[in-house]
Amino acid sequence: MLVFELNNIKKYIGDRLLLDISRMPLYTEDRIGLVGLNGSGKTTLLNIIAGYAEPDEGEVKTYGSWAYITQLDEEAEGGSLSGGEITLEKINGALADDAHFLLADEPTSNLSYRHIEELTKRLQRARCGMLIISHDRVFLNDVCGKIVEIENGKLTEYNGNYDFYRAAKAVEDERRWAAYENYAAEKDRLTSSMRQLKDKAQGMKHAPKRMGNSEARLWKGEVKQRAGKVAKAAKIIEGRLGLLEEVKKPVIAPTTRITPPESRKLYAKNAIEGSDICKAFGSRVILENADFSVPNPSKTVLLGENGVGKTTLLRMILEGDPSIHYASGLKIAYFAQNLDILDPSESILENVAKSSAYSQAMCRGLLARMLFFREDVFKKVSVLSGGERVKAALCKIFASDVNMLILDEPNNYLDVNSMEALESLIRDYEGCLLMVTHDRSLINLADRLLILENKKISAFQGNYEEYVGRRKIGPE
């Protein structure tokens, strides 16, 4: 059943054409994941479909009922519920409507890993069409059978889940490289031929030495004709060079590994240890005689349901709680969701370089890994989008003169491309890392899990998939 039909949609942001969609039908059979860079127009498109925003041109026809899970808004944030509880209420309300079609903008945001698994199963059972924006690649794989990418205002469809989309993009990237290499080779060949002919024509203008005047006059007549032909050939090649269609060089992020400075290396077995930790807020007990350790080096992820005390434990670590012991020489950089480590009046590069242990070239390489290329690094932080600020703050943290990183939900506001860049950055980091996240792709980078449950902290050596497989955690 056809539920929505978009025809000749155009939407401008200032002078920039944000969306340019000739036609987009949406059916009850569709399970679509909508992907694209931050600022590419994903949320705007959902709002236009829902009638929350008007296109500058074109129309949206609606033929059935629909529900919309929006991102957190100011009205919702003003209540007493947590972000996860608000998201769950929106999901429950939307699915209770039994609508023909579901629009969802980051429906896994602020949800615990267990709630994400539960939502996945509910959507798999649902009998409605779906158009979903999400940075959670595992979620997109499990729920969606088609991926639609927004790039430069246009939509491109990929008939498969997210892994299929990435494989198809990899093939496209290879084709782009082949096209660029062919273009570059042909450009070099024509340029070289043109210069050789021009040099040859120029050299013909000078008569050989020891030639008399009469001989020189005869030589000039003959050579002038030949030089004209050579110059004409050079002009033809120059014309072909001008007609050669330019193929831009694909941008590839560098893969420089990030190793803490030699002076910051830790030699202790554990970076942090906690014993008999107790924490309560009034009558509400968060932790009771809990123990934990973060081995050095390790990639440790702190897991737990919303409200069990993950951020509280991070604050206790950062504030030097007496029940927590630190390795000699430990120096921590902390990524918080409020992004207060950035100076809005300075550029991205200035923010990263001023507290960095590395050269400016290394900082630029790090920024390129998080998709800040060329002149992008000179943008003022004050003009960046939310996702760009998160990426800038992460680069500042990774470049810091420290030997341990603590990251609290570093994936919020990132698009899937930036998520993959962050995943690569974390994978290549050679220091000690402690992270709170509900993104299962990031959790699977861990070699150690700390699980907060029932006021205690238990440890598991391995990643999330191994933990689920061995402990059979989560709803059946």
GIVEN-V866844 format. One record per pair of residues at least 6 apart in sequence whose ideal C-beta (glycine too) atoms are under 7 Angstrom apart, sorted by sequence separation. I is the first residue (numbers start at 0). J is the second residue. D is the distance in Angstrom with one decimal. If there is no record, write none. Layout:
I/J/D
I/J/D
This chain:
11/17/6.3
35/41/5.4
46/52/3.9
133/139/5.6
157/163/6.3
279/285/6.2
293/299/5.1
303/309/5.1
436/442/6.2
466/472/6.5
467/473/6.2
9/16/6.6
10/17/4.9
47/54/5.4
78/85/7.0
122/129/6.7
147/154/5.4
148/155/4.9
157/164/4.3
278/285/4.5
316/323/5.8
352/359/5.5
355/362/5.4
397/404/7.0
425/432/6.8
434/441/7.0
449/456/5.5
450/457/4.9
459/466/5.1
10/18/4.1
33/41/5.3
93/101/6.2
107/115/4.9
110/118/6.7
210/218/6.5
278/286/4.4
301/309/5.1
315/323/6.3
342/350/5.8
380/388/6.5
383/391/6.5
396/404/5.9
410/418/6.0
413/421/6.5
9/18/6.5
43/52/6.2
147/156/5.4
206/215/4.7
277/286/6.0
341/350/5.4
449/458/5.8
450/459/6.7
8/18/5.9
9/19/5.6
75/85/4.8
157/167/5.3
276/286/5.0
277/287/5.8
352/362/4.9
366/376/5.2
448/458/7.0
48/59/5.9
71/82/6.0
107/118/6.7
131/142/6.7
145/156/6.3
146/157/4.5
277/288/6.4
301/312/6.8
351/362/4.9
380/391/6.2
410/421/6.7
447/458/6.6
448/459/4.4
8/20/4.3
47/59/6.3
106/118/6.5
131/143/6.5
145/157/6.8
206/218/5.6
409/421/6.4
145/158/5.6
206/219/6.7
275/288/5.1
276/289/4.5
363/376/6.1
447/460/5.7
7/21/6.1
71/85/6.2
317/331/6.9
348/362/6.5
5/20/5.7
146/161/6.0
348/363/6.9
351/366/6.5
448/463/7.0
6/22/5.7
90/106/6.1
144/160/6.5
274/290/5.1
317/333/5.8
393/409/5.9
425/441/6.8
446/462/6.9
5/22/6.6
143/160/5.6
273/290/6.3
445/462/5.1
5/23/4.1
49/67/5.0
143/161/6.9
146/164/3.9
273/291/4.9
348/366/6.8
422/440/6.0
426/444/5.7
445/463/7.0
448/466/5.7
119/138/6.1
123/142/6.5
203/222/4.9
347/366/6.5
371/390/6.9
422/441/6.3
425/444/5.4
443/462/4.6
4/24/5.2
69/89/7.0
86/106/6.9
115/135/6.9
122/142/5.0
140/160/4.6
272/292/4.7
370/390/7.0
442/462/6.7
443/463/5.2
68/89/5.0
139/160/6.5
140/161/4.9
271/292/6.9
369/390/4.6
442/463/4.0
443/464/5.8
3/25/4.1
18/40/4.9
68/90/5.9
86/108/6.2
119/141/4.9
139/161/4.0
140/162/5.7
203/225/6.4
204/226/6.6
271/293/4.4
286/308/5.9
389/411/6.6
422/444/6.6
1/24/5.9
2/25/5.4
17/40/4.5
86/109/5.2
115/138/6.4
119/142/6.1
203/226/4.1
269/292/4.6
270/293/4.9
285/308/3.9
389/412/5.1
2/26/6.5
86/110/5.8
269/293/6.2
347/371/6.0
369/393/6.4
389/413/6.0
439/463/5.8
1/26/5.7
2/27/6.1
18/43/6.6
68/93/5.0
106/131/6.7
136/161/5.1
269/294/5.6
270/295/4.3
369/394/5.4
409/434/6.9
0/26/6.3
17/43/6.3
18/44/6.1
67/93/6.9
83/109/4.3
101/127/5.4
103/129/6.7
107/133/6.0
200/226/4.9
268/294/6.8
269/295/5.9
285/311/5.6
386/412/4.5
404/430/6.5
410/436/5.9
0/27/4.5
66/93/3.8
82/109/3.5
83/110/5.4
87/114/6.6
94/121/6.4
100/127/5.7
105/132/5.8
106/133/6.8
268/295/6.5
385/412/4.4
386/413/5.4
390/417/5.8
397/424/6.3
403/430/6.2
408/435/6.0
409/436/6.7
83/111/6.5
90/118/6.2
99/127/5.7
100/128/4.3
101/129/4.7
102/130/5.4
103/131/4.5
104/132/4.9
105/133/6.0
107/135/4.8
267/295/5.7
348/376/4.1
366/394/5.4
386/414/6.2
393/421/6.5
402/430/5.2
403/431/4.3
404/432/4.9
405/433/4.9
406/434/4.3
407/435/5.0
408/436/5.9
410/438/4.7
98/127/5.9
99/128/6.7
103/132/6.9
105/134/7.0
200/229/4.3
347/376/5.1
348/377/6.4
365/394/5.3
402/431/6.4
10/40/6.9
66/96/4.6
199/229/5.4
200/230/4.4
265/295/4.9
278/308/6.8
346/376/6.8
350/380/6.1
83/114/6.8
94/125/6.6
107/138/5.5
295/326/6.3
346/377/5.0
347/378/5.7
386/417/6.3
397/428/6.8
410/441/6.2
66/98/4.3
346/378/6.3
365/397/6.2
10/43/6.1
65/98/5.1
196/229/5.4
200/233/6.3
278/311/6.1
346/379/5.8
347/380/6.4
365/398/5.6
64/98/4.4
65/99/6.5
70/104/4.9
64/99/5.0
65/100/4.4
66/101/5.4
67/102/4.4
68/103/4.2
69/104/5.5
70/105/5.5
344/379/6.9
345/380/6.4
63/99/3.6
68/104/6.5
196/232/5.4
197/233/4.8
362/398/5.5
10/47/6.7
63/100/6.3
65/102/6.3
196/233/3.7
278/315/6.8
343/380/4.7
344/381/6.7
68/106/4.8
70/108/6.8
342/380/6.6
343/381/4.0
8/47/6.7
341/380/5.0
193/233/5.4
196/236/6.8
350/391/6.2
354/395/6.6
357/398/5.7
5/48/7.0
193/236/4.4
351/394/5.0
355/398/4.1
356/399/6.8
10/54/5.2
11/55/5.3
192/236/5.3
193/237/5.3
347/391/4.9
351/395/4.9
355/399/6.8
356/400/3.7
3/48/5.6
9/54/6.3
10/55/5.5
271/316/6.3
350/395/5.6
354/399/5.5
8/54/4.8
9/55/5.3
276/322/4.6
354/400/6.9
370/416/6.6
9/56/4.0
189/236/5.5
193/240/6.4
275/322/6.0
341/388/6.4
351/398/5.3
370/417/6.1
8/56/7.0
9/57/6.0
274/322/6.3
369/417/6.8
7/56/6.2
8/57/3.9
273/322/5.8
7/57/3.9
189/239/5.9
190/240/6.5
273/323/4.6
338/388/5.3
341/391/6.1
370/420/5.6
6/57/5.6
189/240/4.6
338/389/6.8
341/392/5.6
369/420/5.2
5/57/7.0
6/58/5.7
271/323/6.3
272/324/4.7
340/392/5.8
368/420/6.0
49/102/5.8
5/59/5.3
48/102/6.3
186/240/7.0
189/243/6.9
271/325/5.9
338/392/4.9
341/395/7.0
340/395/6.0
368/423/6.8
369/424/6.8
3/59/6.3
4/60/4.4
270/326/5.1
368/424/5.8
45/102/5.1
186/243/6.1
269/326/6.6
3/61/5.8
185/243/6.5
334/392/6.2
45/104/5.6
267/326/3.6
270/329/5.8
334/393/6.3
2/62/5.7
267/327/6.6
1/62/5.4
2/63/4.1
265/326/5.2
42/104/5.6
334/396/4.8
0/63/6.3
2/65/6.5
265/328/6.1
182/246/3.9
265/329/6.4
332/396/4.8
179/246/4.8
263/330/6.3
332/399/4.1
178/246/5.0
179/248/5.3
332/401/4.3
179/249/6.2
331/401/6.0
330/401/4.4
336/407/6.2
27/99/5.3
330/402/5.6
331/403/4.8
332/404/5.4
333/405/4.8
334/406/4.5
335/407/5.7
336/408/5.8
27/100/6.6
176/249/5.8
329/402/6.6
330/403/6.9
334/407/6.2
175/249/4.8
329/403/6.0
331/405/5.8
25/100/6.3
334/409/5.5
336/411/6.1
172/249/6.4
45/130/6.8
45/132/6.7
316/405/6.9
42/132/6.7
41/132/4.9
313/405/6.0
313/407/5.9
260/356/4.7
2/99/5.0
3/100/6.8
33/130/5.9
310/407/6.2
2/100/4.2
31/129/6.5
33/131/6.6
0/99/6.5
29/128/4.4
30/129/5.2
31/130/4.9
32/131/5.5
33/132/4.9
27/127/6.1
28/128/6.4
29/129/6.7
31/131/6.9
27/128/4.4
32/133/6.5
26/128/5.6
25/128/6.0
25/130/6.3
44/149/7.0
255/361/6.7
32/139/4.2
41/149/6.0
40/149/5.5
255/364/4.7
39/149/4.5
32/143/3.8
39/150/6.7
253/364/4.7
30/142/6.2
31/143/6.1
34/146/6.0
40/152/6.9
30/143/4.9
35/148/5.7
30/144/4.6
31/145/4.9
32/146/4.8
33/147/5.4
34/148/5.3
35/149/3.6
253/367/5.5
30/145/6.6
35/150/6.2
252/367/5.2
253/368/6.1
29/145/6.6
31/147/5.5
33/149/7.0
252/368/4.8
252/370/6.7
250/372/5.5
313/435/6.6
310/435/6.9
2/128/5.8
309/435/4.9
298/425/6.9
32/161/6.3
23/154/6.4
301/433/6.6
19/152/4.0
270/403/5.5
296/429/6.8
299/432/6.8
301/434/7.0
18/152/5.3
19/153/6.1
20/154/5.8
296/430/6.1
297/431/6.1
298/432/4.9
299/433/5.0
300/434/5.2
301/435/4.8
17/152/6.0
296/431/4.8
16/152/5.2
295/431/5.2
300/436/6.5
263/400/6.8
265/402/5.5
263/401/6.6
264/402/6.7
293/431/6.6
263/402/4.1
257/397/5.6
260/400/6.5
293/433/5.5
259/401/6.9
300/442/5.1
309/451/5.9
259/402/4.3
308/451/5.7
307/451/4.6
300/445/4.0
307/452/6.8
298/444/5.8
299/445/6.2
302/448/5.6
298/445/5.1
302/449/6.9
303/450/6.4
298/446/5.3
299/447/4.5
300/448/5.5
301/449/5.0
302/450/4.9
303/451/3.5
297/446/5.8
302/451/7.0
303/452/6.3
297/447/5.1
299/449/6.1
301/451/6.8
294/447/6.5
291/449/5.5
270/431/4.5
289/454/6.7
291/456/4.3
265/431/6.9
289/455/5.2
290/456/6.5
287/454/4.2
289/456/4.6
291/458/6.7
252/420/6.6
286/454/5.6
285/454/6.8
257/427/6.3
284/454/5.8
256/427/4.8
257/428/5.2
258/429/4.5
259/430/4.4
257/429/6.6
256/429/6.2
112/302/6.6
113/304/6.6
111/304/4.8
111/305/5.3
83/305/4.0
81/305/5.7
81/306/6.4
134/410/6.3
134/413/5.5
136/415/6.2
134/414/6.2
134/415/5.3
136/418/6.9
134/418/5.0
137/439/4.5
108/411/6.9
135/438/5.9
137/440/5.8
136/440/5.3
115/437/6.3
112/437/5.0
111/437/5.7
110/437/6.2
112/439/6.3
112/442/6.9
38/384/5.4
37/384/5.4
37/386/3.5
37/387/6.4
116/473/5.0
117/474/5.4
116/474/6.4
113/473/5.5
113/474/6.9
37/414/4.8
36/414/5.3
35/414/6.6
36/416/5.9
37/417/6.9
34/415/5.1
